[in-house]
Amino acid sequence: MAAFDIHANPEPRTRGALPYVIELQADLLSDLNTRLVAPFVPAQHYRGAVPRLNPVIDIEGEPHVLLVQQMAALPKRTLAAPALANAEAHRYDIIAAVDFLVTGI
C-alpha cells in the first residue's frame, strides 16, 4: 500500500455512489493500522465541484471527482491489494486540494 494508491471502496453501503477511494497517508506512516483516504464519485454524477478542492482523475478510463472534503480513516486491512491504480501523477493537485481544505489557501 502506498500514498496515492486507488482502491475499490471497501464499504458496501457507499460503494454504489462512491466506487473508489484513494490513500492520502504518507508512506512513512505505513506501520499505522489505519489509512487516511478520500472517496471518488463518477464525474457525471457530481455537480458543483470546486476545482482546487476536487481534482478530476481518470480511473479505469472514466473521469472521477476526488471528494477531499470527505476524507476518513479506514482500517488498513479493509483496503484490497493490489491497488487498482496509482495517482502519483496527480500528486501536486491532490496535496493542493488537501491544503486548500485545511488552510483555505
C-alpha positions in Angstrom: 0.0 0.0 0.0 1.3 3.4 -0.9 0.2 7.0 -1.0 -2.0 7.8 -3.9 -3.0 4.2 -4.5 -6.6 3.9 -5.7 -8.7 1.0 -4.3 -12.3 -0.2 -4.7 -14.4 1.3 -1.9 -14.5 -1.4 0.8 -17.7 0.0 2.3 -20.7 -1.9 0.8 -23.2 0.9 1.9 -21.4 3.6 -0.1 -19.7 1.7 -2.9 -22.5 2.3 -5.4 -22.2 6.1 -5.2 -18.5 6.3 -4.3 -16.8 3.4 -6.1 -13.2 4.2 -5.3 -11.0 5.6 -2.5 -7.5 7.0 -2.7 -4.9 6.6 0.0 -3.7 10.1 1.1 -1.4 9.0 4.0 2.3 9.3 3.7 4.2 6.0 3.2 6.4 7.0 6.2 3.4 6.1 8.4 2.7 2.7 6.8 3.0 0.9 10.2 -0.2 2.5 11.5 -3.2 0.2 11.3 -5.4 2.8 9.6 -5.2 4.7 6.3 -6.4 8.2 5.5 -8.5 8.0 2.4 -10.9 10.1 0.3 -13.6 8.9 -2.0 -14.2 9.4 -5.6 -17.6 9.9 -7.3 -18.1 9.5 -11.1 -17.9 13.0 -12.6 -21.3 12.6 -14.4 -23.0 12.2 -11.0 -21.4 15.2 -9.3 -22.2 18.8 -9.9 -20.7 21.7 -8.0 -17.1 20.5 -7.8 -14.7 23.2 -6.7 -11.6 22.8 -9.0 -9.0 23.4 -6.3 -10.8 21.2 -3.8 -12.0 18.4 -6.1 -9.4 17.3 -8.7 -10.8 15.1 -11.6 -8.8 11.9 -12.2 -9.5 9.2 -14.7 -10.0 5.8 -13.2 -10.4 2.8 -15.5 -11.0 5.2 -18.4 -13.7 7.3 -16.7 -13.4 10.7 -15.1 -14.0 10.8 -11.3 -14.1 13.7 -8.9 -12.0 13.4 -5.7 -14.0 14.4 -2.7 -11.2 15.6 -0.4 -13.8 17.2 1.9 -15.0 13.6 2.8 -11.6 12.3 4.0 -11.8 9.5 6.6 -9.7 6.9 8.2 -10.2 3.2 7.3 -8.7 0.1 8.8 -5.7 -0.9 6.7 -7.0 -4.4 6.4 -10.1 -3.3 4.5 -8.2 -1.9 1.5 -7.7 -4.6 -1.1 -4.3 -5.3 -2.5 -3.1 -4.8 -5.1 -4.3 -1.3 -5.8 -6.4 -0.7 -9.0 -4.3 2.3 -10.0 -2.0 5.0 -8.6 -2.5 8.7 -8.9 1.1 9.8 -8.2 1.0 11.8 -11.5 -1.7 14.0 -9.8 0.3 14.4 -6.5 0.5 18.2 -6.8 -3.2 18.7 -7.4 -4.2 16.2 -4.6 -1.9 17.8 -2.0 -3.0 21.3 -3.0 -6.6 20.2 -2.5 -5.9 18.9 1.0 -4.0 22.0 1.8 -6.9 24.2 0.5 -9.4 22.3 2.7 -7.2 22.7 5.8 -5.8 26.2 5.3 -8.1 27.8 2.8 -5.2 28.9 0.6 
